Amino acid sequence: FLLHCYIRYVASPLSPLLPVGSVERPNTSSSSCPLGFYSKEELKPRLQRPLQDPGAPGAHGKPFLSGLMTQQEQQENQKG
C-alpha cells in the first residue's frame, strides 16, 4: 500500500495548491537594526487581541463574584 502511494506521489505532477517558492518569511527587518535585535514592526503581534468586556461571563458562563470570597481567598487575591 505504501509503495503504491509513493509511486503515485512521485509520478504525479505537483499540485497547484502547493507553494512553489520558499515557505520562509521574507526578511523585513530594517538594516539599521543590529543582529540579534528586533525592529518595532517585528515585535508587534500579528493579530491584535480584542478588548476585554468586564461584564462578560467567567468560568462556566457565570460572572466572578468577589464579594463571596473567604478571608484566605481575599488575601490570596491581593497577593496576586
Beta strands, then each sheet from edge to edge (+ up, - down):
end
